[in-house]
Amino acid sequence: MRLFMKLRQDHPIETAAAKAGMSRATAYRIVQDPRLPSQKTPAKGRRRPDPLEFIFDAEVVPMLRAAPGLRPVAIYEEMLRRHPDLQPGIRRTLERRIRAWRAIHGEDREVIFRQVHEPGRLGLSDFTDMGSLGVTLAGQPLEHLLYHFRLPWSGFGHAHVILGGESFVALAEGLQNALWSAGGVPLYHRSDSLSAAFRNLDAQARSDLTARYEALCAHYRMTPTRNNKGVAHENGSIESAHGHLKGAIRDALLMRGSPDFEDLRAYRAFIDEIVGRRNAAHGKGIAVERPHLQDLPERRSTDFEEVIVTVSSTGGFTLRKVFYTVPSRLIGHRLRVRLFDDRLELFIGGTHLLTLPRGRAGANGKHDQVVNYHHVIHSLRRKPMALLHLVYRDKLFPRAEYRRAFEALAARLPERQACKATVELLGLAHDRNCEAALAGELARILKAGDLPDLAALRSRFAPDPASLPTVTVRSVSLDSYEALVGSTQRAGERG
């Protein structure tokens, strides 16, 4: 139509119509009335009465002005309560009317300002909950978070499985792993406000946590920055990446056919493989950004907390509402404990003693225990009845088969005999180093409805005499020493 009207200025109607590709009839109709067909049709009025005519301006608008954050569904339910004669079908009409009113009269909304990223300038850290994926280790649910680091310019990412909550230790370990994996350090590091790590801490502890975080960044020559508390989109370059990464992990679990893993190491290798494939897809960008990163320092910084504990007469110590057993020879000693996210490293002086898996107190504050039966079995053999009401009895059994054996023995034997037999089973596993094999044999015995026969089990798991090597020690003649001494003296005289 626009072309026809332009051609009409220099040509007759028929010529302009032909050049514009329209019929003569259409051309004459446009000349008589140049309005579009949509402009000629009068606006249609309502075909039915407005169900909100008497309540929207009188009742709904005052509610919107008084409480701008009120949800439409709450207003809808309130209108039905006030006016029982209203039809439930007005909900969508009410929601559209509220949306239109807010577009004209509502409050200003927050604007998100997209940023231009420069290579090597910024690194982002955040934690994301992985509970929705249903991951299990040896059939047991794994409650964990994923620490996620990202360089927004190139898309480089790193993920680390965190067993506890958001803490400085988790951040320090994950961040350092990410930086050494990237091969360099950005100028700035942005994280959330560590609100979860600050929770339940007093002012001094919060100040100490802040100081440690700043010292960590200073070690890597990064400037620490934090987004405002509760404003997730300020870390949007990693918040959106959470969803993509979790989606990739979910897809990989489905293709794998099972969310169950043999142990934590296998699950972490699975996560590393997925992240590695995603980084390979951004390989060109990562290669371009890497020269813009700062050099790594000569060594890593501290990624643990250090605590001093004393081993009590109970054969262990309590730390963060978790009781840990240690070899009884350490009773009365003060130990230096390095507290990592997933483990405890124990030292006496400068000597490393052992590593323990880290336990977690329950969300409701309930205490937990990390027990190794090897640490207490020698004392338990002298006091087998202590097993009956032992505080950490359920954690003492290394496998479910030992617990089931105790329950079967307690149900059919006197308490003293049941406790003594169970302790001897644990002692057998300790002495012969046959914990897994003995557990399999116990499962077979219990499935048959029998009780374990200690004599038969000792015979079964005793060393085979035929497999033991025969060692013959021959006495050395003293004359050989005399000859050796004599030859040494003669050699000295010649020298």
C-alpha positions as CSV (number, residue, x, y, z in Angstrom):
1,M,0.0,0.0,0.0
2,R,2.8,2.4,0.8
3,L,4.5,1.7,-2.5
4,F,1.2,2.3,-4.4
5,M,0.7,5.6,-2.7
6,K,4.2,6.7,-3.6
7,L,3.8,5.6,-7.3
8,R,0.4,7.4,-7.4
9,Q,2.1,10.7,-7.1
10,D,3.7,10.3,-10.6
11,H,1.4,7.8,-12.4
12,P,-2.2,7.2,-13.1
13,I,-4.1,4.8,-10.9
14,E,-3.9,1.9,-13.3
15,T,-0.1,2.3,-13.9
16,A,0.6,2.7,-10.2
17,A,-1.5,-0.4,-9.4
18,A,0.3,-2.5,-12.0
19,K,3.8,-1.4,-10.7
20,A,2.7,-2.1,-7.1
21,G,1.4,-5.5,-8.0
22,M,-2.3,-5.0,-7.0
23,S,-5.6,-5.1,-8.9
24,R,-7.3,-2.0,-10.2
25,A,-10.3,-2.6,-7.9
26,T,-8.0,-2.6,-4.9
27,A,-6.2,0.5,-6.1
28,Y,-9.5,2.5,-6.5
29,R,-10.7,1.3,-3.1
30,I,-7.4,2.6,-1.5
31,V,-7.8,5.9,-3.3
32,Q,-11.4,6.3,-2.0
33,D,-10.4,5.2,1.6
34,P,-6.7,4.8,2.5
35,R,-7.3,3.3,5.9
36,L,-6.2,-0.2,6.6
37,P,-8.9,-2.9,7.0
38,S,-8.0,-3.2,10.7
39,Q,-8.6,0.5,11.1
40,K,-12.0,0.3,9.4
41,T,-13.4,-2.3,11.8
42,P,-14.9,-0.6,14.9
43,A,-13.7,-1.9,18.2
44,K,-15.9,-4.6,19.7
45,G,-17.4,-4.0,23.0
46,R,-17.8,-6.5,25.8
47,R,-20.0,-9.4,24.9
48,R,-20.8,-10.2,28.6
49,P,-20.8,-8.2,31.8
50,D,-17.5,-7.4,33.5
51,P,-17.4,-9.7,36.6
52,L,-14.9,-7.3,38.3
53,E,-16.7,-4.1,37.5
54,F,-17.8,-3.4,41.0
55,I,-14.9,-4.8,43.0
56,F,-11.7,-4.0,41.1
57,D,-11.4,-0.3,41.6
58,A,-13.3,-0.4,44.9
59,E,-11.5,-3.3,46.7
60,V,-8.6,-4.7,44.6
61,V,-6.8,-1.5,43.8
62,P,-6.7,-0.4,47.5
63,M,-5.2,-3.7,48.4
64,L,-2.5,-3.4,45.7
65,R,-1.6,0.1,46.8
66,A,-1.5,-0.9,50.5
67,A,0.6,-4.1,49.9
68,P,2.5,-3.9,46.5
69,G,4.0,-7.4,47.0
70,L,0.6,-9.1,47.4
71,R,0.2,-12.1,45.1
72,P,-2.7,-12.2,42.7
73,V,-3.8,-15.6,44.0
74,A,-4.1,-14.2,47.5
75,I,-6.3,-11.4,46.2
76,Y,-8.4,-13.9,44.3
77,E,-9.0,-16.0,47.4
78,E,-9.9,-12.9,49.4
79,M,-12.4,-11.8,46.8
80,L,-14.1,-15.2,46.8
81,R,-14.3,-15.0,50.6
82,R,-15.8,-11.6,50.5
83,H,-18.1,-12.3,47.6
84,P,-19.3,-15.9,47.6
85,D,-21.4,-15.2,44.5
86,L,-18.3,-14.7,42.3
87,Q,-17.5,-17.5,39.9
88,P,-14.2,-19.3,40.4
89,G,-13.5,-18.7,36.6
90,I,-12.6,-15.1,37.3
91,R,-9.1,-16.0,38.4
92,R,-7.4,-15.5,35.0
93,T,-9.3,-12.3,34.4
94,L,-8.3,-11.0,37.8
95,E,-4.6,-11.9,37.2
96,R,-4.6,-10.2,33.8
97,R,-6.2,-7.1,35.2
98,I,-3.7,-6.9,38.1
99,R,-0.8,-7.4,35.8
100,A,-2.1,-4.5,33.5
101,W,-2.7,-2.3,36.5
102,R,0.8,-2.9,37.9
103,A,2.3,-2.1,34.4
104,I,0.8,1.4,34.6
105,H,0.6,2.2,38.3
106,G,3.0,-0.3,40.0
107,E,6.3,0.3,41.6
108,D,9.6,0.5,39.8
109,R,11.3,-2.8,39.5
110,E,15.0,-3.6,39.8
111,V,17.0,-3.4,36.5
112,I,19.7,-6.0,35.8
113,F,22.7,-4.4,34.1
114,R,24.6,-6.8,31.9
115,Q,28.4,-6.4,32.1
116,V,31.2,-6.6,29.6
117,H,33.8,-9.1,30.8
118,E,37.5,-8.8,30.0
119,P,39.8,-11.8,29.8
120,G,41.7,-12.5,33.0
121,R,39.8,-10.0,35.1
122,L,37.2,-11.8,37.1
123,G,36.7,-15.2,38.7
124,L,33.3,-16.3,40.3
125,S,32.6,-18.7,43.1
126,D,29.4,-20.1,44.5
127,F,27.9,-23.2,46.0
128,T,24.9,-25.1,44.7
129,D,22.8,-27.8,46.4
130,M,22.9,-31.3,44.7
131,G,20.3,-33.0,46.8
132,S,17.7,-33.1,44.0
133,L,19.9,-35.5,41.9
134,G,19.6,-38.4,44.4
135,V,23.2,-39.4,44.3
136,T,24.1,-42.4,46.6
137,L,27.4,-44.0,47.7
138,A,27.1,-47.7,48.2
139,G,23.4,-47.3,48.5
140,Q,23.5,-44.5,51.1
141,P,22.2,-41.1,50.2
142,L,24.9,-38.5,49.8
143,E,24.0,-35.0,51.2
144,H,26.4,-32.6,49.5
145,L,27.0,-29.3,47.8
146,L,29.0,-28.5,44.7
147,Y,31.5,-25.7,44.8
148,H,31.5,-24.1,41.4
149,F,34.2,-21.7,40.0
150,R,34.0,-20.0,36.7
151,L,35.9,-17.6,34.5
152,P,33.0,-15.8,32.7
153,W,35.0,-14.5,29.7
154,S,36.1,-17.9,28.5
155,G,33.6,-20.1,30.2
156,F,36.3,-22.1,32.1
157,G,34.7,-24.0,35.0
158,H,35.7,-26.1,37.9
159,A,33.5,-28.1,40.4
160,H,34.4,-29.8,43.7
161,V,32.1,-32.0,45.8
162,I,31.6,-30.5,49.3
163,L,30.4,-32.8,52.0
164,G,29.6,-30.1,54.6
165,G,27.9,-26.8,54.3
166,E,29.3,-23.5,52.9
167,S,32.4,-22.7,54.9
168,F,35.8,-21.1,54.6
169,V,37.5,-24.5,54.4
170,A,35.2,-25.6,51.6
171,L,35.8,-22.3,49.7
172,A,39.5,-22.3,50.2
173,E,39.9,-25.9,49.1
174,G,37.6,-25.5,46.0
175,L,39.0,-22.2,45.0
176,Q,42.6,-23.3,45.1
177,N,41.9,-26.4,43.2
178,A,40.2,-24.3,40.6
179,L,43.0,-21.8,40.3
180,W,45.7,-24.5,39.9
181,S,43.5,-26.3,37.4
182,A,43.1,-23.1,35.4
183,G,46.8,-22.5,35.5
184,G,46.5,-18.8,36.6
185,V,44.8,-16.3,38.8
186,P,42.2,-13.6,37.8
187,L,42.6,-10.0,39.1
188,Y,39.3,-10.1,41.0
189,H,37.4,-12.9,42.8
190,R,33.7,-12.6,43.5
191,S,31.7,-14.8,45.9
192,D,28.5,-14.5,47.7
193,S,28.6,-12.9,51.2
194,L,29.5,-16.2,52.8
195,S,26.2,-15.8,54.7
196,A,26.0,-19.6,55.4
197,A,29.5,-19.6,56.7
198,F,28.7,-16.6,59.0
199,R,25.6,-18.2,60.4
200,N,25.7,-18.9,64.1
201,L,29.1,-17.2,64.5
202,D,29.8,-14.5,67.0
203,A,31.4,-11.1,66.0
204,Q,34.9,-12.3,66.7
205,A,34.5,-15.5,64.7
206,R,33.0,-13.5,61.8
207,S,35.9,-11.1,61.8
208,D,38.4,-14.0,61.8
209,L,36.6,-15.6,58.9
210,T,36.7,-12.3,56.9
211,A,40.4,-11.9,57.7
212,R,41.2,-15.5,56.5
213,Y,39.3,-14.9,53.3
214,E,41.1,-11.7,52.6
215,A,44.4,-13.4,53.4
216,L,43.6,-16.2,51.0
217,C,42.9,-13.7,48.2
218,A,46.1,-11.7,49.1
219,H,48.2,-14.9,48.8
220,Y,47.0,-15.2,45.2
221,R,47.1,-11.5,44.5
222,M,43.4,-11.3,43.9
223,T,41.1,-8.5,45.0
224,P,38.2,-10.0,46.9
225,T,34.7,-8.7,46.1
226,R,31.3,-9.9,47.2
227,N,27.8,-9.4,45.8
228,N,25.2,-7.9,48.1
229,K,23.5,-10.3,50.4
230,G,20.4,-11.9,49.0
231,V,21.0,-10.5,45.5
232,A,21.7,-13.6,43.5
233,H,21.7,-12.0,40.0
234,E,24.8,-10.0,40.9
235,N,26.6,-13.3,40.5
236,G,24.5,-14.1,37.5
237,S,27.4,-15.3,35.3
238,I,27.7,-18.3,37.6
239,E,24.2,-18.6,38.9
240,S,22.9,-19.4,35.4
241,A,25.9,-21.8,34.9
242,H,24.7,-23.8,37.9
243,G,21.6,-24.8,36.0
244,H,23.5,-25.8,32.9
245,L,26.1,-27.8,34.9
246,K,23.5,-29.6,37.0
247,G,21.5,-30.3,33.9
248,A,24.6,-31.9,32.3
249,I,25.2,-34.0,35.5
250,R,21.6,-35.1,35.6
251,D,21.7,-36.2,31.9
252,A,25.0,-38.1,32.5
253,L,23.4,-39.9,35.5
254,L,20.5,-40.9,33.4
255,M,22.7,-42.2,30.6
256,R,24.9,-44.0,33.2
257,G,21.8,-45.8,34.4
258,S,22.3,-45.3,38.1
259,P,23.0,-42.5,40.5
260,D,24.8,-44.9,42.9
261,F,28.6,-44.9,43.1
262,E,31.1,-47.2,44.8
263,D,32.7,-44.5,46.9
264,L,33.3,-40.7,47.0
265,R,36.4,-41.0,44.8
266,A,34.4,-42.5,42.0
267,Y,31.7,-39.8,42.2
268,R,34.3,-37.0,42.2
269,A,36.0,-38.6,39.1
270,F,32.5,-38.6,37.5
271,I,32.1,-34.9,38.2
272,D,35.6,-34.1,37.0
273,E,34.9,-35.9,33.7
274,I,31.8,-33.9,33.0
275,V,33.5,-30.6,33.9
276,G,36.4,-31.6,31.7
277,R,34.2,-32.2,28.7
278,R,32.5,-28.8,29.2
279,N,35.9,-27.1,29.4
280,A,37.0,-28.9,26.2
281,A,34.1,-27.3,24.4
282,H,35.4,-23.8,25.5
283,G,39.0,-24.8,24.7
284,K,39.8,-22.0,22.3
285,G,38.5,-19.3,24.6
286,I,40.3,-20.7,27.6
287,A,43.6,-20.8,25.6
288,V,43.1,-17.1,24.8
289,E,42.3,-16.1,28.4
290,R,45.0,-18.1,30.1
291,P,47.9,-15.7,29.1
292,H,45.9,-12.8,30.7
293,L,45.8,-14.6,34.1
294,Q,48.3,-13.8,36.8
295,D,51.0,-16.3,37.6
296,L,50.3,-18.8,40.4
297,P,52.2,-18.5,43.6
298,E,55.0,-21.0,44.5
299,R,52.7,-22.9,46.8
300,R,49.1,-23.3,47.9
301,S,47.8,-21.5,50.9
302,T,46.2,-23.0,54.0
303,D,42.8,-24.7,53.2
304,F,42.1,-26.2,56.6
305,E,41.4,-25.1,60.2
306,E,43.7,-26.2,62.9
307,V,42.4,-27.2,66.3
308,I,44.1,-28.7,69.4
309,V,42.2,-31.6,71.1
310,T,42.9,-33.9,74.1
311,V,42.2,-37.6,73.8
312,S,40.0,-38.6,76.8
313,S,39.8,-41.9,78.6
314,T,37.0,-42.9,76.3
315,G,39.6,-43.5,73.6
316,G,38.8,-40.5,71.5
317,F,37.9,-36.8,71.4
318,T,34.9,-34.6,70.5
319,L,35.2,-31.9,67.9
320,R,32.3,-29.9,66.5
321,K,29.7,-32.2,68.1
322,V,31.3,-35.3,66.6
323,F,33.1,-38.0,68.6
324,Y,36.2,-39.6,66.9
325,T,38.0,-42.7,68.1
326,V,41.8,-43.0,67.9
327,P,44.3,-45.7,69.0
328,S,44.1,-46.0,72.8
329,R,47.9,-45.4,73.2
330,L,47.0,-41.7,72.5
331,I,44.8,-41.3,75.6
332,G,45.9,-38.2,77.6
333,H,47.9,-36.8,74.6
334,R,47.1,-33.4,73.0
335,L,46.8,-33.7,69.3
336,R,46.9,-31.1,66.6
337,V,44.0,-31.6,64.2
338,R,43.8,-30.1,60.7
339,L,40.2,-29.9,59.8
340,F,39.5,-30.3,56.1
341,D,36.1,-30.5,54.4
342,D,36.1,-34.3,54.1
343,R,38.8,-35.5,56.5
344,L,40.8,-34.8,59.7
345,E,44.6,-35.0,59.7
346,L,46.0,-35.8,63.2
347,F,49.5,-34.8,64.3
348,I,51.4,-35.1,67.5
349,G,54.1,-32.5,67.5
350,G,55.2,-32.4,63.8
351,T,54.5,-36.1,63.3
352,H,51.5,-37.1,61.2
353,L,49.6,-39.9,63.0
354,L,46.6,-40.8,60.9
355,T,43.7,-39.5,58.8
356,L,40.1,-39.8,59.8
357,P,36.9,-39.3,57.8
358,R,35.1,-36.1,58.9
359,G,31.7,-36.5,60.6
360,R,28.9,-34.0,60.7
361,A,26.4,-33.3,63.4
362,G,22.8,-33.5,62.5
363,A,20.8,-30.5,61.3
364,N,18.9,-30.7,64.5
365,G,22.1,-30.5,66.6
366,K,22.3,-34.2,67.3
367,H,25.8,-35.4,68.0
368,D,27.5,-38.0,65.7
369,Q,30.3,-40.5,66.0
370,V,33.1,-41.6,63.7
371,V,34.2,-44.9,65.1
372,N,36.9,-47.4,64.0
373,Y,36.5,-50.7,65.7
374,H,40.3,-51.4,65.2
375,H,40.9,-48.6,67.8
376,V,38.9,-50.2,70.6
377,I,38.7,-53.9,69.9
378,H,41.5,-54.9,72.3
379,S,39.7,-53.2,75.3
380,L,36.3,-54.4,74.2
381,R,37.5,-58.0,74.3
382,R,38.3,-57.5,78.0
383,K,34.8,-55.9,78.6
384,P,32.5,-57.5,76.0
385,M,29.3,-56.5,78.0
386,A,30.1,-52.9,77.3
387,L,28.8,-53.5,73.8
388,L,25.2,-53.9,75.1
389,H,24.6,-50.2,75.9
390,L,27.5,-48.6,74.1
391,V,26.7,-45.1,73.0
392,Y,28.2,-45.5,69.6
393,R,27.4,-49.2,69.1
394,D,25.7,-48.8,65.8
395,K,28.7,-46.9,64.4
396,L,31.1,-49.5,65.8
397,F,30.0,-52.1,63.2
398,P,32.0,-51.7,60.1
399,R,29.3,-53.3,57.9
400,A,25.6,-54.0,58.2
401,E,26.2,-57.8,58.4
402,Y,27.9,-57.4,61.7
403,R,25.0,-55.4,63.1
404,R,22.6,-58.0,61.9
405,A,24.7,-60.8,63.4
406,F,24.5,-59.0,66.8
407,E,20.8,-58.6,66.5
408,A,20.4,-62.3,65.7
409,L,22.6,-63.4,68.5
410,A,20.9,-61.1,71.0
411,A,17.5,-62.5,70.0
412,R,18.4,-66.1,70.6
413,L,21.2,-66.1,73.2
414,P,21.7,-64.6,76.7
415,E,23.0,-61.0,76.6
416,R,26.5,-62.0,77.8
417,Q,27.0,-64.7,75.2
418,A,25.6,-62.5,72.4
419,C,28.0,-59.6,73.3
420,K,31.0,-61.9,73.7
421,A,30.3,-63.6,70.3
422,T,29.8,-60.3,68.5
423,V,33.0,-58.9,70.0
424,E,34.9,-62.1,68.9
425,L,33.5,-61.7,65.4
426,L,34.9,-58.1,65.3
427,G,38.2,-59.4,66.8
428,L,38.4,-62.1,64.1
429,A,38.0,-59.4,61.4
430,H,40.7,-57.3,63.1
431,D,43.2,-60.2,63.6
432,R,42.8,-61.9,60.2
433,N,42.2,-58.7,58.1
434,C,39.1,-60.4,56.6
435,E,36.4,-57.8,57.3
436,A,34.8,-58.0,53.9
437,A,35.1,-61.8,53.5
438,L,33.7,-62.4,57.0
439,A,30.8,-60.1,56.3
440,G,29.9,-62.1,53.2
441,E,30.0,-65.4,55.2
442,L,27.9,-63.8,57.9
443,A,25.3,-62.8,55.3
444,R,25.1,-66.4,54.0
445,I,24.8,-67.8,57.5
446,L,22.0,-65.3,58.6
447,K,20.1,-65.9,55.3
448,A,20.0,-69.6,56.1
449,G,18.6,-68.8,59.6
450,D,21.6,-70.0,61.5
451,L,23.9,-68.4,64.0
452,P,27.6,-67.8,63.5
453,D,29.8,-70.6,64.7
454,L,33.0,-68.9,66.0
455,A,35.1,-72.1,65.9
456,A,34.1,-72.8,62.3
457,L,34.8,-69.2,61.3
458,R,38.2,-69.2,63.0
459,S,39.1,-72.3,61.2
460,R,37.8,-71.0,57.9
461,F,39.7,-67.7,58.1
462,A,42.9,-69.1,59.7
463,P,46.0,-69.1,57.6
464,D,46.4,-72.3,55.6
465,P,49.5,-74.1,57.0
466,A,50.4,-75.5,53.6
467,S,50.6,-71.9,52.3
468,L,53.0,-70.8,55.0
469,P,56.6,-70.7,53.8
470,T,59.2,-72.9,55.5
471,V,62.0,-70.8,56.8
472,T,65.3,-72.5,57.7
473,V,67.9,-70.5,59.6
474,R,71.5,-71.8,59.4
475,S,74.0,-70.8,62.0
476,V,77.0,-69.0,60.7
477,S,80.4,-70.4,61.6
478,L,82.5,-68.0,63.7
479,D,85.5,-68.9,61.7
480,S,84.2,-66.8,58.8
481,Y,84.2,-63.7,61.0
482,E,87.9,-64.4,61.9
483,A,88.8,-64.7,58.2
484,L,87.0,-61.5,57.5
485,V,88.8,-59.6,60.2
486,G,92.1,-61.1,59.2
487,S,91.7,-60.0,55.6
488,T,90.8,-56.5,56.6
489,Q,94.0,-56.2,58.8
490,R,96.3,-57.5,56.0
491,A,94.8,-55.0,53.5
492,G,95.5,-52.2,56.0
493,E,99.1,-53.2,56.4
494,R,99.6,-53.2,52.6
495,G,98.1,-49.7,52.4
